[in-house]
């Protein structure tokens, strides 16, 4: 995880993993409701409108796609996310810039890049709390959730061997 300093533009951090799968397979996982929840559970489950199979289908820059409720342990509503995609490069990248109940700005950029023997996935997060003094509390929680997501991704897809370890 690389650390980006907090600033007037919010708090930033990123998490990356090299996975033993192709970008196409990982993309289908990353933009499906089932894939998102496979990464998050049992910590959190996100709700999605019936019939949504690809979160980036029919997206328009800056337009709210839907509201998703975040349910702790899959049951207790703790947050909502008004999902808005700003940029989508199918198979490679998306940039979600949404608002949450607790966050004035929630930015999640997911980037997929081919690497030898697999695909590198990077999640870049930037957030601006509605109550700025709570930033110190949110950062470790959000970092823990994304570390969990990457552990789940490595368990689901396996880690790509580096060229050195062959």
ABEGO torsion letter per residue (X at the ends): XBBBBBBAAEBBBBBBBBBBBBAAAAAAAAABAAAAAAAAOAABBBBBBBGBABAABGBBBGBBABBBBBBBGGABBABBBBBBBABBBBGABBBBBBBBAABABBBBBBBBBBBBGEBBBBBBBBBBBABAAAAAAAAAAAAAAAAAAAAAAAAAAEBBBBAAAX
